[in-house]
Structure formats: C-alpha cells, structure tokens
Amino acid sequence: MDGKLEPEEWAPLLASSLIFYRRLRGQNNRGALLRFSPMFLVLGLFLVLLAAGASSIVPLTPVEFVIFGVVVVPVTGIFSLFRVMQFSRSLGLLSDRKAADVVGRDQLLGVLRRLDAFRQQDVQEGRRKNWIGYGDLPSLGKRLENVQSMETYKTV
C-alpha cells in the first residue's frame, strides 16, 4: 500500500462527487437558504428596529441594542450555520448512497476502506493534519458507516 489509489478506484469517489455537486446542488442551495432564514428574519427585525429608533418612533435603549445586535443576531447566525453544515453533510451521505447504487456498494466500500487505511497509516506516522475534514462534508468514518448500513440487494 503506497498511499495512492489506482485509476479505477477513483470511479466511486468521482460518482459520489458528481452526484453531490451536479444533482444535489439545487437541494443544497434551497436547504441552506431555508436554514439561514431565521438569521435573515432576526437581522431584518434588528434593522427595522434600528431604523425605527433612528426616526424616534421606537427608540432602542443601549441595553436592547447590545442584547439584540451583539447576542441575538450572532447566536442565530451561528445556529443557522451549524444547521446548514449538518444539512450539507446529510446530502453528502445521500450522494454516497446514490453512487453506491450506480457503481456498486462493495466497490465504494472498498475504496472508502482503503482511504481509511491510508488515514490510519498517516495518523500513526504523525501526519494527522492531512486528514482534517471539511465542516460541511461528512467524515470518512461517517461515510463508511453510511455505506455499510445499506442493504445488499441480491438478484434472484
């Protein structure tokens, strides 16, 4: 094992990636917008209150400004961001399931296991930073669990 995939081993990974970026991109964008909507609503309310305060209709006290502008808006934004990342991870797992249906569950599982072996070897050799994942994509372990949990369909 030299830490490299053979050319034919890339097919399942490319299939999953193409499904994620080509077929599920619209779902990802709509899902992200939906999950960010609470933050947009809170931010909009904050801006309306600021405009109303500037025109002396309903002035914001400094405490209300700090609570709303420094606590509520950022907390809502962070919560929304985590929800978007969680949704994106679930779409990544869905793309793996769809890719397994196309290229074969065992083929995708074999490549993911091989990548996991590379990861473990790198971690043992002190190259852990090479395997730091992205926040909006599922980890290699989650991807393995996801594909392993798929039922194997037998043709009769």
OpenMM code with the backbone's topology and positions (N, CA, C; nanometers):
from openmm import Vec3, app, unit

residues = "MET ASP GLY LYS LEU GLU PRO GLU GLU TRP ALA PRO LEU LEU ALA SER SER LEU ILE PHE TYR ARG ARG LEU ARG GLY GLN ASN ASN ARG GLY ALA LEU LEU ARG PHE SER PRO MET PHE LEU VAL LEU GLY LEU PHE LEU VAL LEU LEU ALA ALA GLY ALA SER SER ILE VAL PRO LEU THR PRO VAL GLU PHE VAL ILE PHE GLY VAL VAL VAL VAL PRO VAL THR GLY ILE PHE SER LEU PHE ARG VAL MET GLN PHE SER ARG SER LEU GLY LEU LEU SER ASP ARG LYS ALA ALA ASP VAL VAL GLY ARG ASP GLN LEU LEU GLY VAL LEU ARG ARG LEU ASP ALA PHE ARG GLN GLN ASP VAL GLN GLU GLY ARG ARG LYS ASN TRP ILE GLY TYR GLY ASP LEU PRO SER LEU GLY LYS ARG LEU GLU ASN VAL GLN SER MET GLU THR TYR LYS THR VAL".split()
positions = [
    Vec3(0.0858, -0.1181, 0.0000),
    Vec3(0.0000, 0.0000, 0.0000),
    Vec3(0.0899, 0.1237, 0.0000),
    Vec3(0.0893, 0.1965, -0.1093),
    Vec3(0.1778, 0.3117, -0.1226),
    Vec3(0.1077, 0.4449, -0.0984),
    Vec3(-0.0138, 0.4425, -0.0507),
    Vec3(-0.0853, 0.5655, -0.0197),
    Vec3(-0.1503, 0.6319, -0.1387),
    Vec3(-0.1645, 0.5579, -0.2481),
    Vec3(-0.2267, 0.6135, -0.3679),
    Vec3(-0.3368, 0.5199, -0.4157),
    Vec3(-0.4382, 0.5784, -0.4717),
    Vec3(-0.5461, 0.4997, -0.5313),
    Vec3(-0.5120, 0.4691, -0.6765),
    Vec3(-0.5561, 0.3539, -0.7208),
    Vec3(-0.5418, 0.3166, -0.8612),
    Vec3(-0.6463, 0.3950, -0.9420),
    Vec3(-0.6215, 0.4161, -1.0700),
    Vec3(-0.7174, 0.4947, -1.1504),
    Vec3(-0.8609, 0.4424, -1.1442),
    Vec3(-0.8804, 0.3102, -1.1476),
    Vec3(-1.0168, 0.2570, -1.1440),
    Vec3(-1.0837, 0.2753, -1.0078),
    Vec3(-1.0049, 0.3005, -0.9040),
    Vec3(-1.0627, 0.3213, -0.7710),
    Vec3(-1.1230, 0.4613, -0.7553),
    Vec3(-1.0912, 0.5502, -0.8461),
    Vec3(-1.1449, 0.6857, -0.8389),
    Vec3(-1.2907, 0.6922, -0.8823),
    Vec3(-1.3365, 0.5948, -0.9600),
    Vec3(-1.4729, 0.5992, -1.0154),
    Vec3(-1.5803, 0.6154, -0.9084),
    Vec3(-1.5800, 0.5365, -0.7990),
    Vec3(-1.6845, 0.5555, -0.6984),
    Vec3(-1.6789, 0.6925, -0.6307),
    Vec3(-1.5576, 0.7420, -0.6072),
    Vec3(-1.5436, 0.8735, -0.5432),
    Vec3(-1.5899, 0.9849, -0.6369),
    Vec3(-1.5549, 0.9714, -0.7638),
    Vec3(-1.5997, 1.0713, -0.8612),
    Vec3(-1.7503, 1.0663, -0.8802),
    Vec3(-1.8068, 0.9457, -0.8793),
    Vec3(-1.9526, 0.9329, -0.8924),
    Vec3(-2.0227, 1.0044, -0.7775),
    Vec3(-1.9747, 0.9819, -0.6560),
    Vec3(-2.0349, 1.0479, -0.5395),
    Vec3(-2.0214, 1.1994, -0.5493),
    Vec3(-1.9038, 1.2446, -0.5899),
    Vec3(-1.8801, 1.3882, -0.6019),
    Vec3(-1.9672, 1.4508, -0.7102),
    Vec3(-1.9782, 1.3844, -0.8249),
    Vec3(-2.0624, 1.4373, -0.9322),
    Vec3(-2.2087, 1.4424, -0.8911),
    Vec3(-2.2544, 1.3402, -0.8218),
    Vec3(-2.3932, 1.3397, -0.7745),
    Vec3(-2.4149, 1.4549, -0.6775),
    Vec3(-2.3195, 1.4749, -0.5872),
    Vec3(-2.3328, 1.5814, -0.4878),
    Vec3(-2.3338, 1.7190, -0.5546),
    Vec3(-2.2365, 1.7443, -0.6419),
    Vec3(-2.2222, 1.8790, -0.6978),
    Vec3(-2.3112, 1.9058, -0.8183),
    Vec3(-2.3518, 1.8026, -0.8913),
    Vec3(-2.4351, 1.8244, -1.0095),
    Vec3(-2.5831, 1.8014, -0.9838),
    Vec3(-2.6147, 1.6964, -0.9105),
    Vec3(-2.7558, 1.6620, -0.8918),
    Vec3(-2.8150, 1.7224, -0.7653),
    Vec3(-2.7364, 1.7343, -0.6605),
    Vec3(-2.7916, 1.7786, -0.5318),
    Vec3(-2.7608, 1.9242, -0.5002),
    Vec3(-2.6945, 1.9941, -0.5913),
    Vec3(-2.6577, 2.1335, -0.5652),
    Vec3(-2.7801, 2.2218, -0.5408),
    Vec3(-2.8851, 2.2025, -0.6217),
    Vec3(-3.0074, 2.2812, -0.6029),
    Vec3(-3.0699, 2.2557, -0.4674),
    Vec3(-3.0747, 2.1288, -0.4269),
    Vec3(-3.1267, 2.0956, -0.2945),
    Vec3(-3.0411, 2.1602, -0.1871),
    Vec3(-2.9099, 2.1589, -0.2067),
    Vec3(-2.8186, 2.2164, -0.1086),
    Vec3(-2.8416, 2.3664, -0.0955),
    Vec3(-2.8573, 2.4347, -0.2097),
    Vec3(-2.8789, 2.5793, -0.2052),
    Vec3(-3.0129, 2.6147, -0.1408),
    Vec3(-3.1190, 2.5431, -0.1796),
    Vec3(-3.2501, 2.5691, -0.1194),
    Vec3(-3.2499, 2.5363, 0.0297),
    Vec3(-3.1850, 2.4261, 0.0650),
    Vec3(-3.1775, 2.3867, 0.2058),
    Vec3(-3.1003, 2.4879, 0.2885),
    Vec3(-2.9915, 2.5396, 0.2312),
    Vec3(-2.9119, 2.6398, 0.3019),
    Vec3(-2.9928, 2.7679, 0.3220),
    Vec3(-3.0623, 2.8096, 0.2187),
    Vec3(-3.1444, 2.9302, 0.2306),
    Vec3(-3.2525, 2.9127, 0.3371),
    Vec3(-3.3165, 2.7974, 0.3357),
    Vec3(-3.4199, 2.7691, 0.4353),
    Vec3(-3.3626, 2.7694, 0.5766),
    Vec3(-3.2446, 2.7123, 0.5946),
    Vec3(-3.1850, 2.7034, 0.7277),
    Vec3(-3.1253, 2.8356, 0.7739),
    Vec3(-3.0935, 2.9248, 0.6804),
    Vec3(-3.0459, 3.0584, 0.7173),
    Vec3(-3.1610, 3.1571, 0.7371),
    Vec3(-3.2825, 3.1185, 0.7018),
    Vec3(-3.3943, 3.2125, 0.7103),
    Vec3(-3.4180, 3.2679, 0.8513),
    Vec3(-3.4012, 3.1898, 0.9608),
    Vec3(-3.4184, 3.2528, 1.0928),
    Vec3(-3.3198, 3.3675, 1.1161),
    Vec3(-3.1971, 3.3517, 1.0693),
    Vec3(-3.0988, 3.4569, 1.0870),
    Vec3(-3.1364, 3.5799, 1.0043),
    Vec3(-3.1851, 3.5563, 0.8817),
    Vec3(-3.2281, 3.6690, 0.7991),
    Vec3(-3.3455, 3.7430, 0.8629),
    Vec3(-3.4401, 3.6682, 0.9206),
    Vec3(-3.5550, 3.7304, 0.9865),
    Vec3(-3.5121, 3.8128, 1.1080),
    Vec3(-3.4236, 3.7560, 1.1894),
    Vec3(-3.3763, 3.8277, 1.3086),
    Vec3(-3.2968, 3.9507, 1.2682),
    Vec3(-3.2120, 3.9383, 1.1688),
    Vec3(-3.1342, 4.0522, 1.1207),
    Vec3(-3.2264, 4.1595, 1.0634),
    Vec3(-3.3277, 4.1179, 0.9870),
    Vec3(-3.4241, 4.2139, 0.9325),
    Vec3(-3.4995, 4.2873, 1.0427),
    Vec3(-3.5421, 4.2135, 1.1443),
    Vec3(-3.6109, 4.2751, 1.2577),
    Vec3(-3.5198, 4.3752, 1.3278),
    Vec3(-3.3943, 4.3375, 1.3456),
    Vec3(-3.2972, 4.4266, 1.4093),
    Vec3(-3.2810, 4.5554, 1.3280),
    Vec3(-3.2707, 4.5434, 1.1958),
    Vec3(-3.2553, 4.6620, 1.1112),
    Vec3(-3.3802, 4.7497, 1.1139),
    Vec3(-3.4979, 4.6865, 1.1178),
    Vec3(-3.6226, 4.7632, 1.1280),
    Vec3(-3.6261, 4.8391, 1.2602),
    Vec3(-3.5870, 4.7716, 1.3680),
    Vec3(-3.5848, 4.8380, 1.4986),
    Vec3(-3.4832, 4.9514, 1.5016),
    Vec3(-3.3693, 4.9320, 1.4350),
    Vec3(-3.2707, 5.0409, 1.4281),
    Vec3(-3.3261, 5.1597, 1.3501),
    Vec3(-3.3921, 5.1324, 1.2378),
    Vec3(-3.4499, 5.2412, 1.1575),
    Vec3(-3.5603, 5.3125, 1.2357),
    Vec3(-3.6410, 5.2332, 1.3071),
    Vec3(-3.7481, 5.2939, 1.3872),
    Vec3(-3.6889, 5.3768, 1.5005),
    Vec3(-3.5789, 5.3303, 1.5583),
    Vec3(-3.5120, 5.4051, 1.6649),
    Vec3(-3.4504, 5.5336, 1.6141),
    Vec3(-3.3982, 5.5304, 1.4919),
    Vec3(-3.3371, 5.6496, 1.4338),
    Vec3(-3.4416, 5.7561, 1.4048),
    Vec3(-3.5633, 5.7124, 1.3736),
    Vec3(-3.6694, 5.8101, 1.3457),
    Vec3(-3.7498, 5.8410, 1.4717),
    Vec3(-3.7042, 5.7952, 1.5850),
    Vec3(-3.7649, 5.8212, 1.7173),
    Vec3(-3.9043, 5.7632, 1.7326),
    Vec3(-3.9428, 5.6674, 1.6481),
    Vec3(-4.0728, 5.6029, 1.6651),
    Vec3(-4.0663, 5.5091, 1.7851),
    Vec3(-3.9703, 5.4176, 1.7817),
    Vec3(-3.9490, 5.3226, 1.8916),
    Vec3(-3.7986, 5.3177, 1.9161),
    Vec3(-3.7479, 5.4073, 1.9995),
    Vec3(-3.6026, 5.4100, 2.0190),
    Vec3(-3.5532, 5.2873, 2.0967),
    Vec3(-3.4403, 5.2331, 2.0512),
    Vec3(-3.3768, 5.1212, 2.1206),
    Vec3(-3.2880, 5.1765, 2.2311),
    Vec3(-3.2989, 5.1183, 2.3470),
    Vec3(-3.2075, 5.1559, 2.4552),
    Vec3(-3.0727, 5.0903, 2.4259),
    Vec3(-2.9667, 5.1405, 2.4850),
    Vec3(-2.8357, 5.0778, 2.4625),
    Vec3(-2.8321, 4.9300, 2.5043),
    Vec3(-2.9025, 4.8948, 2.6095),
    Vec3(-2.9056, 4.7546, 2.6541),
    Vec3(-2.9769, 4.6680, 2.5501),
    Vec3(-3.0891, 4.7156, 2.4973),
    Vec3(-3.1613, 4.6407, 2.3940),
    Vec3(-3.0757, 4.6260, 2.2682),
    Vec3(-3.0041, 4.7334, 2.2339),
    Vec3(-2.9167, 4.7278, 2.1169),
    Vec3(-2.8091, 4.6201, 2.1346),
    Vec3(-2.7455, 4.6180, 2.2514),
    Vec3(-2.6391, 4.5199, 2.2773),
    Vec3(-2.6971, 4.3788, 2.2795),
    Vec3(-2.8085, 4.3601, 2.3483),
    Vec3(-2.8681, 4.2264, 2.3562),
    Vec3(-2.9050, 4.1767, 2.2168),
    Vec3(-2.9690, 4.2613, 2.1416),
    Vec3(-3.0165, 4.2188, 2.0101),
    Vec3(-2.9027, 4.2112, 1.9086),
    Vec3(-2.8225, 4.3181, 1.9003),
    Vec3(-2.7200, 4.3262, 1.7969),
    Vec3(-2.5951, 4.2456, 1.8237),
    Vec3(-2.5617, 4.2278, 1.9514),
    Vec3(-2.4367, 4.1592, 1.9840),
    Vec3(-2.4607, 4.0158, 2.0290),
    Vec3(-2.5808, 3.9842, 2.0748),
    Vec3(-2.6069, 3.8486, 2.1237),
    Vec3(-2.7024, 3.7728, 2.0306),
    Vec3(-2.8229, 3.8245, 2.0111),
    Vec3(-2.9271, 3.7508, 1.9396),
    Vec3(-2.8914, 3.7280, 1.7929),
    Vec3(-2.8494, 3.8323, 1.7215),
    Vec3(-2.8186, 3.8174, 1.5789),
    Vec3(-2.7011, 3.7205, 1.5567),
    Vec3(-2.5873, 3.7379, 1.6253),
    Vec3(-2.4780, 3.6421, 1.6040),
    Vec3(-2.5109, 3.4985, 1.6464),
    Vec3(-2.5821, 3.4813, 1.7573),
    Vec3(-2.6178, 3.3463, 1.8019),
    Vec3(-2.7091, 3.2796, 1.6996),
    Vec3(-2.8049, 3.3538, 1.6472),
    Vec3(-2.8937, 3.2998, 1.5438),
    Vec3(-2.8150, 3.2649, 1.4185),
    Vec3(-2.7187, 3.3485, 1.3825),
    Vec3(-2.6347, 3.3208, 1.2660),
    Vec3(-2.5504, 3.1956, 1.2841),
    Vec3(-2.4921, 3.1788, 1.4010),
    Vec3(-2.4106, 3.0601, 1.4285),
    Vec3(-2.4980, 2.9352, 1.4278),
    Vec3(-2.6139, 2.9435, 1.4901),
    Vec3(-2.7070, 2.8299, 1.4896),
    Vec3(-2.7453, 2.7928, 1.3461),
    Vec3(-2.7753, 2.8931, 1.2649),
    Vec3(-2.8129, 2.8685, 1.1247),
    Vec3(-2.6976, 2.8055, 1.0480),
    Vec3(-2.5757, 2.8526, 1.0729),
    Vec3(-2.4589, 2.7974, 1.0049),
    Vec3(-2.4414, 2.6489, 1.0379),
    Vec3(-2.4570, 2.6124, 1.1643),
    Vec3(-2.4452, 2.4721, 1.2025),
    Vec3(-2.5542, 2.3872, 1.1377),
    Vec3(-2.6731, 2.4416, 1.1275),
    Vec3(-2.7822, 2.3680, 1.0616),
    Vec3(-2.7523, 2.3474, 0.9133),
    Vec3(-2.6943, 2.4474, 0.8480),
    Vec3(-2.6583, 2.4349, 0.7065),
    Vec3(-2.5494, 2.3292, 0.6901),
    Vec3(-2.4500, 2.3302, 0.7770),
    Vec3(-2.3424, 2.2314, 0.7688),
    Vec3(-2.3974, 2.0902, 0.7904),
    Vec3(-2.4883, 2.0761, 0.8842),
    Vec3(-2.5496, 1.9459, 0.9108),
    Vec3(-2.6285, 1.8983, 0.7876),
    Vec3(-2.7016, 1.9868, 0.7256),
    Vec3(-2.7783, 1.9521, 0.6061),
    Vec3(-2.6857, 1.9131, 0.4912),
    Vec3(-2.5774, 1.9872, 0.4733),
    Vec3(-2.4825, 1.9568, 0.3670),
    Vec3(-2.4186, 1.8195, 0.3890),
    Vec3(-2.3869, 1.7881, 0.5145),
    Vec3(-2.3321, 1.6546, 0.5449),
    Vec3(-2.4316, 1.5459, 0.5089),
    Vec3(-2.5590, 1.5682, 0.5388),
    Vec3(-2.6594, 1.4659, 0.5073),
    Vec3(-2.6723, 1.4470, 0.3556),
    Vec3(-2.6578, 1.5553, 0.2787),
    Vec3(-2.6601, 1.5417, 0.1332),
    Vec3(-2.5349, 1.4682, 0.0826),
    Vec3(-2.4219, 1.4883, 0.1495),
    Vec3(-2.3012, 1.4145, 0.1143),
    Vec3(-2.3196, 1.2653, 0.1346),
    Vec3(-2.3862, 1.2289, 0.2439),
    Vec3(-2.4137, 1.0869, 0.2691),
    Vec3(-2.5140, 1.0322, 0.1676),
    Vec3(-2.6111, 1.1148, 0.1305),
    Vec3(-2.7078, 1.0730, 0.0287),
    Vec3(-2.6378, 1.0505, -0.1056),
    Vec3(-2.5435, 1.1364, -0.1386),
    Vec3(-2.4717, 1.1188, -0.2657),
    Vec3(-2.3891, 0.9903, -0.2634),
    Vec3(-2.3339, 0.9533, -0.1489),
    Vec3(-2.2630, 0.8252, -0.1390),
    Vec3(-2.3583, 0.7082, -0.1616),
    Vec3(-2.4780, 0.7171, -0.1060),
    Vec3(-2.5761, 0.6097, -0.1239),
    Vec3(-2.6170, 0.5976, -0.2710),
    Vec3(-2.6371, 0.7099, -0.3356),
    Vec3(-2.6736, 0.7075, -0.4773),
    Vec3(-2.5569, 0.6557, -0.5621),
    Vec3(-2.4349, 0.6951, -0.5266),
    Vec3(-2.3176, 0.6464, -0.6004),
    Vec3(-2.3018, 0.4956, -0.5810),
    Vec3(-2.3306, 0.4459, -0.4611),
    Vec3(-2.3222, 0.3019, -0.4357),
    Vec3(-2.4239, 0.2269, -0.5212),
    Vec3(-2.5399, 0.2875, -0.5425),
    Vec3(-2.6396, 0.2253, -0.6302),
    Vec3(-2.5900, 0.2183, -0.7748),
    Vec3(-2.5119, 0.3180, -0.8170),
    Vec3(-2.4650, 0.3242, -0.9554),
    Vec3(-2.3416, 0.2356, -0.9770),
    Vec3(-2.2388, 0.2537, -0.8934),
    Vec3(-2.1124, 0.1822, -0.9163),
    Vec3(-2.1009, 0.0530, -0.8373),
    Vec3(-2.1878, 0.0354, -0.7410),
    Vec3(-2.1835, -0.0846, -0.6587),
    Vec3(-2.1396, -0.0533, -0.5164),
    Vec3(-2.2166, -0.1054, -0.4232),
    Vec3(-2.1898, -0.0808, -0.2818),
    Vec3(-2.0516, -0.1310, -0.2416),
    Vec3(-2.0170, -0.2525, -0.2849),
    Vec3(-1.8900, -0.3115, -0.2452),
    Vec3(-1.7707, -0.2360, -0.3017),
    Vec3(-1.7855, -0.1839, -0.4233),
    Vec3(-1.6758, -0.1078, -0.4832),
    Vec3(-1.6517, 0.0222, -0.4062),
    Vec3(-1.7586, 0.0955, -0.3744),
    Vec3(-1.7441, 0.2191, -0.2979),
    Vec3(-1.6917, 0.1893, -0.1581),
    Vec3(-1.7436, 0.0852, -0.0969),
    Vec3(-1.6999, 0.0475, 0.0373),
    Vec3(-1.5518, 0.0118, 0.0371),
    Vec3(-1.5057, -0.0594, -0.0648),
    Vec3(-1.3643, -0.0957, -0.0745),
    Vec3(-1.2738, 0.0261, -0.0833),
    Vec3(-1.3144, 0.1246, -0.1631),
    Vec3(-1.2337, 0.2457, -0.1776),
    Vec3(-1.2329, 0.3251, -0.0472),
    Vec3(-1.3483, 0.3361, 0.0184),
    Vec3(-1.3536, 0.4090, 0.1453),
    Vec3(-1.2687, 0.3394, 0.2516),
    Vec3(-1.2714, 0.2070, 0.2536),
    Vec3(-1.1875, 0.1324, 0.3490),
    Vec3(-1.0392, 0.1547, 0.3197),
    Vec3(-1.0048, 0.1581, 0.1922),
    Vec3(-0.8649, 0.1816, 0.1560),
    Vec3(-0.8213, 0.3222, 0.1990),
    Vec3(-0.9069, 0.4201, 0.1776),
    Vec3(-0.8765, 0.5562, 0.2233),
    Vec3(-0.8617, 0.5611, 0.3754),
    Vec3(-0.9465, 0.4861, 0.4454),
    Vec3(-0.9371, 0.4818, 0.5911),
    Vec3(-0.8044, 0.4196, 0.6347),
    Vec3(-0.7592, 0.3177, 0.5624),
    Vec3(-0.6290, 0.2575, 0.5939),
    Vec3(-0.5164, 0.3589, 0.5710),
    Vec3(-0.5258, 0.4384, 0.4635),
    Vec3(-0.4271, 0.5444, 0.4388),
    Vec3(-0.4294, 0.6447, 0.5533),
    Vec3(-0.5509, 0.6808, 0.5961),
    Vec3(-0.5655, 0.7775, 0.7051),
    Vec3(-0.5015, 0.7253, 0.8328),
    Vec3(-0.5295, 0.6009, 0.8670),
    Vec3(-0.4732, 0.5425, 0.9888),
    Vec3(-0.3208, 0.5367, 0.9821),
    Vec3(-0.2682, 0.5025, 0.8656),
    Vec3(-0.1230, 0.4971, 0.8480),
    Vec3(-0.0631, 0.6368, 0.8657),
    Vec3(-0.1253, 0.7376, 0.8075),
    Vec3(-0.0762, 0.8744, 0.8218),
    Vec3(-0.0824, 0.9225, 0.9658),
    Vec3(-0.1892, 0.8871, 1.0358),
    Vec3(-0.2020, 0.9278, 1.1758),
    Vec3(-0.0903, 0.8636, 1.2589),
    Vec3(-0.0614, 0.7368, 1.2343),
    Vec3(0.0453, 0.6681, 1.3072),
    Vec3(0.1815, 0.7300, 1.2784),
    Vec3(0.1988, 0.7822, 1.1579),
    Vec3(0.3249, 0.8444, 1.1196),
    Vec3(0.3296, 0.9932, 1.1530),
    Vec3(0.2284, 1.0420, 1.2223),
    Vec3(0.2274, 1.1808, 1.2675),
    Vec3(0.1806, 1.2827, 1.1653),
    Vec3(0.1147, 1.2372, 1.0604),
    Vec3(0.0647, 1.3297, 0.9582),
    Vec3(-0.0866, 1.3444, 0.9703),
    Vec3(-0.1321, 1.3708, 1.0882),
    Vec3(-0.2760, 1.3801, 1.1151),
    Vec3(-0.3408, 1.4978, 1.0416),
    Vec3(-0.2663, 1.6053, 1.0232),
    Vec3(-0.3234, 1.7247, 0.9607),
    Vec3(-0.3685, 1.6989, 0.8176),
    Vec3(-0.3129, 1.5968, 0.7520),
    Vec3(-0.3536, 1.5660, 0.6153),
    Vec3(-0.4983, 1.5194, 0.6078),
    Vec3(-0.5571, 1.4797, 0.7197),
    Vec3(-0.6899, 1.4192, 0.7193),
    Vec3(-0.7926, 1.5031, 0.7935),
    Vec3(-0.7640, 1.6296, 0.8138),
    Vec3(-0.8623, 1.7175, 0.8762),
    Vec3(-0.9740, 1.7398, 0.7752),
    Vec3(-1.0954, 1.7104, 0.8149),
    Vec3(-1.2085, 1.7191, 0.7230),
    Vec3(-1.2599, 1.8605, 0.7068),
    Vec3(-1.3556, 1.8722, 0.6196),
    Vec3(-1.4242, 1.9986, 0.5978),
    Vec3(-1.5509, 1.9989, 0.6820),
    Vec3(-1.5874, 2.1131, 0.7346),
    Vec3(-1.7013, 2.1205, 0.8246),
    Vec3(-1.8349, 2.0855, 0.7619),
    Vec3(-1.8475, 2.1072, 0.6315),
    Vec3(-1.9772, 2.0836, 0.5686),
    Vec3(-1.9846, 1.9501, 0.4944),
    Vec3(-1.8822, 1.8662, 0.5068),
    Vec3(-1.8834, 1.7346, 0.4430),
    Vec3(-1.8708, 1.6264, 0.5501),
    Vec3(-1.9301, 1.5100, 0.5251),
    Vec3(-1.9223, 1.4035, 0.6260),
    Vec3(-1.7801, 1.3491, 0.6378),
    Vec3(-1.7460, 1.3036, 0.7579),
    Vec3(-1.6143, 1.2454, 0.7802),
    Vec3(-1.6055, 1.1107, 0.7097),
    Vec3(-1.4853, 1.0630, 0.6939),
    Vec3(-1.4636, 0.9334, 0.6302),
    Vec3(-1.5321, 0.8225, 0.7103),
    Vec3(-1.5251, 0.8308, 0.8419),
    Vec3(-1.5918, 0.7315, 0.9275),
    Vec3(-1.7421, 0.7294, 0.9077),
    Vec3(-1.8020, 0.8473, 0.8979),
    Vec3(-1.9472, 0.8557, 0.8747),
    Vec3(-1.9834, 0.8009, 0.7376),
    Vec3(-1.8990, 0.8285, 0.6400),
    Vec3(-1.9248, 0.7774, 0.5054),
    Vec3(-1.9182, 0.6249, 0.5041),
    Vec3(-1.8205, 0.5695, 0.5743),
    Vec3(-1.8092, 0.4234, 0.5836),
    Vec3(-1.9326, 0.3632, 0.6507),
    Vec3(-1.9730, 0.4202, 0.7633),
    Vec3(-2.0929, 0.3713, 0.8346),
    Vec3(-2.2155, 0.3782, 0.7447),
    Vec3(-2.2282, 0.4878, 0.6727),
    Vec3(-2.3433, 0.5091, 0.5858),
    Vec3(-2.3521, 0.4016, 0.4773),
    Vec3(-2.2428, 0.3757, 0.4093),
    Vec3(-2.2435, 0.2777, 0.3006),
    Vec3(-2.2566, 0.1360, 0.3573),
    Vec3(-2.1929, 0.1097, 0.4716),
    Vec3(-2.2043, -0.0225, 0.5333),
    Vec3(-2.3468, -0.0520, 0.5760),
    Vec3(-2.4211, 0.0499, 0.6138),
    Vec3(-2.5574, 0.0288, 0.6626),
    Vec3(-2.6564, 0.0000, 0.5493),
    Vec3(-2.6128, 0.0211, 0.4259),
    Vec3(-2.7011, -0.0076, 0.3123),
    Vec3(-2.7205, -0.1577, 0.3002),
    Vec3(-2.8414, -0.1956, 0.2681),
    Vec3(-2.8681, -0.3372, 0.2464),
    Vec3(-2.8108, -0.3782, 0.1123),
    Vec3(-2.7599, -0.4993, 0.1089),
    Vec3(-2.7114, -0.5543, -0.0165),
    Vec3(-2.8279, -0.6175, -0.0888),
    Vec3(-2.8526, -0.5746, -0.2111),
    Vec3(-2.9617, -0.6289, -0.2888),
    Vec3(-2.9106, -0.7469, -0.3697),
    Vec3(-2.9772, -0.8567, -0.3582),
    Vec3(-2.9381, -0.9770, -0.4329),
    Vec3(-3.0350, -0.9978, -0.5474),
    Vec3(-2.9799, -1.0221, -0.6635),
    Vec3(-3.0656, -1.0507, -0.7777),
    Vec3(-3.0972, -1.1999, -0.7774),
    Vec3(-3.2212, -1.2309, -0.8002),
    Vec3(-3.2644, -1.3704, -0.7967),
    Vec3(-3.2851, -1.4221, -0.9367),
] * unit.nanometer
topology = app.Topology()
chain = topology.addChain("A")
for resn in residues:
    res = topology.addResidue(resn, chain)
    for name in ("N", "CA", "C"):
        topology.addAtom(name, app.Element.getBySymbol(name[0]), res)
